[in-house]
Amino acid sequence: MGVVKEIRNKLNESNNKLVNLMISGSYLYGFPSKDSDIDFRGMFLFDTNLLLGLRRPRDVIEMEIGLNDIVLNEVGKEIGLCLAGNCNAFERLNGPQIVSSAEFLKLRKLLNGCMAKDGLYKSYKGIATSNYKKFIKSGRGTIKKYLYVFRGLMAGIYALERGRVEPNIEVLNRRMRIAEVEKLVKLKKAGKENENLPRSLSERRLEKRIDELFERIDMDYEKSKLAERPDEQDVEKVNKFLIKVRKKNL
């Protein structure tokens, strides 16, 4: 893939290394439309020499290649996000990969062992709450915004119940079977993402479904068998891994 080659070339200019690369956004979430942008996300590893001087390099690389939007977080930054329970970081970690280095595969296993319920719950519920208040309650609830609310709650519930993340709303809905979500996904895929609800979808019914999911995610947080926060021993394993790859990349 030409995009991957261009990304590697860009990183090589500073002796940085591509660790993983995946497609995020609507393709990851299961509701792409024909005009959806392709968002590439991944991690890179600093040339360790860059960390030894006074000036710490920027730990995020953003670029555009054609119509493709690329954002890469440095390994240390992405580790911090996962340890804080950031749901987007865990979805990037566990989503389908285009590039998977040996370091990535090892790191993914270690970070999944640090998955804990406090951060995941706050992160997923926070995404849903933000979109709900900003768009749905203000009367600006387009097809796309309703899907963002539903996906955040459904993915959060799945993670708390099963101890792993699943970003794709169609996969989530095979388990939850919410008819309104199926209709919303069809409309989004048909390119109607920025339209208001059609008559076939009752706003009142959608609000009821959303309220039920908010109640369920709260209950599942209390019942979840995941640890409240990452175990210190597991965190130390990640720390040792990072030290090892930094030394290797001197």
C-alpha positions in Angstrom: 0.0 0.0 0.0 1.4 3.4 -1.1 0.2 5.1 2.1 2.3 2.8 4.3 5.4 3.3 2.2 5.0 7.1 2.5 4.4 6.9 6.2 7.6 4.8 6.7 9.6 7.3 4.6 8.4 10.2 6.7 9.3 8.4 9.9 12.7 7.4 8.5 13.7 11.0 8.2 14.0 11.1 12.0 15.0 7.5 12.5 11.7 6.8 14.0 10.0 3.4 13.6 6.4 2.5 12.6 5.0 0.1 15.2 1.5 -0.5 13.9 -1.1 1.0 11.6 -4.8 0.6 11.2 -7.9 2.2 9.8 -10.1 4.0 12.3 -13.2 6.2 12.1 -16.4 5.0 10.5 -14.7 2.0 8.8 -13.7 0.7 12.3 -17.1 1.6 13.8 -19.1 -0.4 11.2 -21.0 2.4 9.4 -18.9 3.8 6.5 -20.7 5.6 3.7 -19.3 5.9 0.1 -17.8 9.4 0.9 -16.4 8.5 4.3 -12.8 9.7 4.9 -10.2 7.1 5.5 -8.5 7.8 8.9 -5.3 5.9 9.5 -4.1 5.6 13.1 -1.2 3.9 14.7 2.0 4.1 16.8 5.6 5.0 16.2 8.7 4.5 18.3 11.2 7.4 18.8 14.8 7.0 18.0 15.8 6.9 21.7 18.6 9.4 21.0 15.9 12.1 20.5 14.8 11.6 24.1 18.3 12.3 25.6 18.7 16.0 25.0 17.0 19.1 26.4 14.3 19.3 23.7 11.7 16.5 23.9 10.3 15.8 20.5 6.5 16.0 19.8 4.9 12.7 20.6 2.2 13.0 17.9 2.7 13.0 14.1 -0.1 14.3 11.9 0.0 14.2 8.2 -2.2 14.1 5.1 -1.4 11.8 2.1 -3.9 12.5 -0.7 -7.3 12.4 1.0 -6.0 10.2 3.8 -5.8 11.6 7.3 -2.9 10.0 9.4 -2.3 10.4 13.1 0.4 8.5 14.9 1.0 8.5 18.6 4.4 7.7 20.0 4.5 4.4 21.9 4.9 6.1 25.3 1.9 8.4 24.7 -0.3 5.5 23.6 0.7 3.4 26.6 -0.3 6.2 28.9 -3.7 6.5 27.2 -4.4 2.7 27.6 -3.3 2.7 31.2 -5.8 5.5 31.8 -8.5 3.4 30.3 -9.0 5.5 27.1 -11.5 3.5 25.0 -10.3 4.9 21.7 -6.7 3.8 22.5 -7.9 0.3 23.3 -9.9 0.2 20.1 -6.9 1.2 18.1 -4.9 -1.5 19.8 -7.4 -4.2 19.1 -8.9 -3.2 15.8 -7.9 -4.9 12.5 -4.3 -3.9 11.7 -2.6 -3.1 8.4 0.9 -3.1 9.9 1.7 -5.2 13.0 5.3 -5.3 14.2 6.7 -7.8 16.7 6.8 -5.0 19.3 3.2 -4.2 18.7 2.0 -7.8 19.2 3.9 -8.0 22.5 2.7 -4.6 23.6 -1.0 -5.4 22.7 -0.9 -8.5 24.9 0.6 -6.6 27.8 -1.8 -3.6 27.6 -4.8 -5.9 27.3 -3.7 -7.4 30.6 -4.0 -3.9 32.1 -7.6 -3.3 30.9 -9.6 -2.0 33.9 -13.2 -0.9 34.3 -12.9 2.5 35.8 -11.3 4.2 32.8 -13.3 2.2 30.2 -16.6 3.1 31.9 -15.8 6.8 32.2 -14.3 7.0 28.6 -17.2 5.2 26.8 -19.9 6.8 28.9 -18.2 10.2 28.4 -18.3 9.9 24.6 -22.0 9.0 24.7 -22.9 11.7 27.2 -21.0 14.4 25.3 -22.7 13.7 22.0 -26.1 13.3 23.7 -25.9 16.6 25.5 -24.3 18.6 22.6 -26.4 17.3 19.8 -29.4 15.2 20.8 -30.7 17.3 23.7 -30.1 20.5 21.7 -32.2 19.3 18.8 -29.3 18.8 16.4 -29.5 15.0 16.4 -28.5 13.8 13.0 -28.2 10.2 12.0 -24.5 10.3 12.6 -24.8 11.8 16.1 -27.4 9.3 17.2 -25.0 6.5 16.1 -22.2 8.1 18.1 -24.3 8.0 21.2 -25.5 4.4 20.7 -22.1 3.1 19.7 -20.4 4.6 22.8 -22.9 3.0 25.2 -23.1 -0.3 23.4 -19.3 -0.7 23.2 -19.0 0.3 26.8 -21.5 -2.2 27.9 -19.8 -4.9 25.8 -16.4 -4.1 27.3 -17.6 -4.1 30.9 -19.5 -7.4 30.4 -16.9 -9.3 28.4 -13.6 -7.8 29.3 -12.6 -6.9 25.8 -13.4 -4.1 23.3 -15.5 -4.3 20.2 -15.7 -1.1 18.1 -18.0 -2.3 15.3 -21.6 -1.4 16.0 -23.0 -4.1 13.7 -21.1 -6.7 15.7 -22.4 -5.2 18.9 -25.9 -5.1 17.7 -25.9 -8.8 16.8 -25.7 -9.2 20.6 -28.0 -6.4 21.6 -30.6 -6.5 18.8 -31.7 -2.9 18.8 -33.9 -2.5 15.7 -33.5 1.3 15.7 -29.7 1.0 15.5 -30.0 -1.3 12.5 -32.1 1.3 10.7 -29.7 4.1 11.7 -26.7 2.2 10.3 -28.5 1.6 7.0 -29.2 5.3 6.7 -25.6 6.2 7.5 -24.2 3.8 4.9 -26.6 5.2 2.4 -24.9 8.6 2.8 -27.6 10.2 5.0 -25.4 10.8 8.0 -26.0 14.5 8.3 -29.8 14.3 7.8 -32.4 14.5 10.6 -34.4 11.5 11.7 -36.9 10.2 9.1 -40.5 9.7 10.1 -39.9 5.9 10.3 -37.7 6.5 13.4 -39.4 7.9 16.4 -37.3 10.4 18.4 -39.2 9.4 21.5 -38.5 5.7 20.9 -34.8 6.5 20.4 -34.6 8.5 23.6 -36.2 5.6 25.5 -33.6 3.2 24.1 -30.7 5.6 25.0 -32.0 6.0 28.5 -32.1 2.2 28.9 -28.5 1.9 27.7 -27.4 4.6 30.1 -29.0 2.7 33.0 -27.4 -0.6 31.8 -23.9 0.8 31.5 -24.1 2.1 35.1 -25.3 -1.3 36.3 -22.7 -3.2 34.3 -19.9 -1.0 35.8 -21.0 -2.2 39.3 -21.2 -5.8 38.2 -18.1 -6.0 36.0 -15.5 -8.5 36.9 -12.7 -6.3 35.5 -10.4 -4.8 38.1 -11.1 -1.2 39.1 -7.7 0.0 37.9 -4.7 -1.7 36.3 -2.7 -4.0 38.6 0.7 -2.4 39.5 2.6 -5.6 38.6 1.0 -5.6 35.1 1.9 -1.9 34.7 5.5 -2.7 35.6 5.6 -5.4 32.9 4.6 -2.6 30.4 7.3 -0.3 31.9 10.0 -3.0 31.5 8.9 -3.6 27.9 9.1 0.1 27.1 12.6 0.4 28.6 13.7 -2.7 26.6 12.5 -1.3 23.2 13.9 2.1 24.0 17.4 0.6 24.6 17.0 -1.4 21.4 16.2 1.7 19.4 19.3 3.7 20.6 
